[in-house]
Amino acid sequence: MKYSYKPNTEIIMCGDLNANFLIGSNITLQLVLLLQSYNMFHTVDFPTGTSNVSSTATDIIFIDYSRINSFKILSVINDLSDHDAPFLVINNILGPQKHVRTE
């Protein structure tokens, strides 16, 4: 049996999930609860798709807050798509610390 969790492996899940995280639908809630059971939390809380009549947040990034100490989510506006791209900047990933021995 193979497991997706490995203690020294960081998992970042991202993509266009076709679930609007700006509204509290049942499907979105089920997805959030499922991923939270694996300690994964969504980070994008701004619209990534906008039109004249609506805004959506379907482009999502899920991370493990206990392993990623500091991060920023930025919106990258592009003219190639009808969606803006969420951009994850990780400042520090927690993991085994290397100690330097001084004598």
Summary of the structure (lengths in Angstrom):
residues: 103
radius of gyration: 16.7
end to end distance: 45.6
largest distance: 66.4
contacts: 220
relative contact order: 0.21
helix: 11%
strand: 33%
